[in-house]
């Protein structure tokens, strides 16, 4: 689906279903240097089980040709603008990493617009190592290599995908290499400088699902402890032996967590 948000084009994958104003809406946001495809399994499932699905390419990513945004607040405002464009009054927001921070910020500042919130691989604060920021600023390929090394549990760097022939770290590298120059640095700076996560969490009234990877090195589970404590209504799921690339490493576990949290509208 092509949209116009704040005067510029945007793209959202809808699970091969037309948007239906009569159905409830679920919006998915990806993390740094990724695109809507990381949510392929989950977005397609819900699109075929009674939901409008909007798996966004955030600005500067995937099919979106605009400049990347280097502020979590601005990404959250962009997201609310997308809901406004489609006249969606309330939606379930699901985000991973940077997308989780944007969803959290949107839920904290626009309480009435968010029915439920799903945070995958969050950390508050989400500090980024200087070596990674420096490499991303130079558009140095080593930034992708660092992220790939830190994003997967050791087991999954050697294989382990339930689908034979799928190379998880190789696919992740190709996805990041497709990102536009400067996009990764903007993404990482948005994460690194976001300072309002705990205040946003304290202002979220809706139910929240927090999904953590037990072996996550990019956003270690302990980095989400203060966030979880600040949430009023939360459910926490930790996926064993999983790193930061939750949707790639454990797609079925991620889908199961979402299905338990957001039942089909007909059930």
GIHUDA-V208574 format. One record per residue. N is the residue number from 1. RES is the residue in one small letter. SS is DSSP state (A for helix, B for strand, O for the rest). PHI is phi as a letter, one per 30 degrees, with the letter a starting at -180 (* if undefined). Layout:
N,RES,SS,PHI ; N,RES,SS,PHI
This chain:
1,x,O,* ; 2,x,B,c ; 3,x,B,b ; 4,x,B,b ; 5,x,B,b ; 6,x,O,h ; 7,x,O,i ; 8,x,B,b ; 9,x,B,d ; 10,x,B,a ; 11,x,B,b ; 12,x,B,b ; 13,x,B,d ; 14,x,O,c ; 15,x,O,i ; 16,x,O,i ; 17,x,O,c ; 18,x,O,d ; 19,x,O,d ; 20,x,O,b ; 21,x,O,e ; 22,x,O,d ; 23,x,O,c ; 24,x,B,d ; 25,x,B,b ; 26,x,B,b ; 27,x,B,c ; 28,x,B,c ; 29,x,B,b ; 30,x,O,d ; 31,x,O,c ; 32,x,O,e ; 33,x,O,i ; 34,x,O,c ; 35,x,O,b ; 36,x,A,d ; 37,x,A,d ; 38,x,A,d ; 39,x,A,c ; 40,x,A,e ; 41,x,A,d ; 42,x,A,d ; 43,x,A,d ; 44,x,A,d ; 45,x,A,e ; 46,x,A,d ; 47,x,A,d ; 48,x,O,c ; 49,x,O,b ; 50,x,O,j ; 51,x,B,b ; 52,x,B,d ; 53,x,B,c ; 54,x,B,b ; 55,x,B,c ; 56,x,B,d ; 57,x,B,c ; 58,x,O,d ; 59,x,O,e ; 60,x,O,i ; 61,x,O,b ; 62,x,O,h ; 63,x,O,d ; 64,x,O,d ; 65,x,O,c ; 66,x,O,d ; 67,x,O,d ; 68,x,O,d ; 69,x,O,c ; 70,x,O,c ; 71,x,O,b ; 72,x,A,d ; 73,x,A,e ; 74,x,A,d ; 75,x,A,d ; 76,x,A,d ; 77,x,A,d ; 78,x,A,e ; 79,x,A,d ; 80,x,A,d ; 81,x,A,d ; 82,x,A,d ; 83,x,A,d ; 84,x,A,d ; 85,x,A,e ; 86,x,O,c ; 87,x,O,h ; 88,x,O,c ; 89,x,O,d ; 90,x,O,b ; 91,x,B,b ; 92,x,B,d ; 93,x,B,c ; 94,x,B,b ; 95,x,B,b ; 96,x,B,c ; 97,x,O,h ; 98,x,A,e ; 99,x,A,d ; 100,x,A,d ; 101,x,A,d ; 102,x,A,d ; 103,x,A,d ; 104,x,A,d ; 105,x,A,d ; 106,x,A,d ; 107,x,A,d ; 108,x,A,d ; 109,x,A,c ; 110,x,O,b ; 111,x,A,e ; 112,x,A,d ; 113,x,A,c ; 114,x,B,b ; 115,x,B,d ; 116,x,B,b ; 117,x,B,b ; 118,x,B,c ; 119,x,B,c ; 120,x,B,c ; 121,x,O,i ; 122,x,O,d ; 123,x,O,a ; 124,x,O,b ; 125,x,O,d ; 126,x,O,c ; 127,x,O,d ; 128,x,O,c ; 129,x,O,e ; 130,x,A,e ; 131,x,A,d ; 132,x,A,d ; 133,x,A,d ; 134,x,A,d ; 135,x,A,d ; 136,x,A,d ; 137,x,A,d ; 138,x,O,d ; 139,x,O,h ; 140,x,O,d ; 141,x,O,e ; 142,x,A,d ; 143,x,A,d ; 144,x,A,d ; 145,x,A,d ; 146,x,A,d ; 147,x,A,d ; 148,x,A,d ; 149,x,A,d ; 150,x,A,c ; 151,x,A,c ; 152,x,O,c ; 153,x,O,d ; 154,x,A,e ; 155,x,A,e ; 156,x,A,d ; 157,x,A,d ; 158,x,O,c ; 159,x,O,k ; 160,x,O,j ; 161,x,O,d ; 162,x,O,d ; 163,x,O,c ; 164,x,O,e ; 165,x,O,i ; 166,x,O,c ; 167,x,O,c ; 168,x,A,d ; 169,x,A,d ; 170,x,A,d ; 171,x,A,d ; 172,x,A,d ; 173,x,A,d ; 174,x,A,d ; 175,x,A,d ; 176,x,A,d ; 177,x,A,d ; 178,x,O,d ; 179,x,O,d ; 180,x,O,d ; 181,x,O,e ; 182,x,O,i ; 183,x,A,d ; 184,x,A,d ; 185,x,A,d ; 186,x,A,d ; 187,x,A,d ; 188,x,A,d ; 189,x,A,d ; 190,x,A,e ; 191,x,A,d ; 192,x,A,d ; 193,x,A,c ; 194,x,O,d ; 195,x,O,c ; 196,x,O,c ; 197,x,A,d ; 198,x,A,d ; 199,x,A,d ; 200,x,A,d ; 201,x,A,d ; 202,x,A,d ; 203,x,O,c ; 204,x,O,c ; 205,x,O,c ; 206,x,O,d ; 207,x,B,d ; 208,x,B,b ; 209,x,B,c ; 210,x,B,c ; 211,x,B,c ; 212,x,B,c ; 213,x,B,c ; 214,x,O,e ; 215,x,O,c ; 216,x,O,d ; 217,x,O,c ; 218,x,O,d ; 219,x,O,b ; 220,x,O,e ; 221,x,A,e ; 222,x,A,d ; 223,x,A,d ; 224,x,A,c ; 225,x,A,d ; 226,x,A,d ; 227,x,A,e ; 228,x,A,d ; 229,x,A,d ; 230,x,A,d ; 231,x,O,d ; 232,x,O,d ; 233,x,O,b ; 234,x,B,b ; 235,x,B,b ; 236,x,B,c ; 237,x,B,b ; 238,x,B,c ; 239,x,B,c ; 240,x,O,d ; 241,x,O,h ; 242,x,O,b ; 243,x,O,c ; 244,x,O,d ; 245,x,O,d ; 246,x,A,e ; 247,x,A,d ; 248,x,A,d ; 249,x,A,d ; 250,x,O,b ; 251,x,A,d ; 252,x,A,d ; 253,x,A,d ; 254,x,A,d ; 255,x,A,d ; 256,x,A,d ; 257,x,A,d ; 258,x,A,d ; 259,x,A,d ; 260,x,A,d ; 261,x,A,d ; 262,x,O,b ; 263,x,O,d ; 264,x,O,e ; 265,x,O,e ; 266,x,O,d ; 267,x,O,c
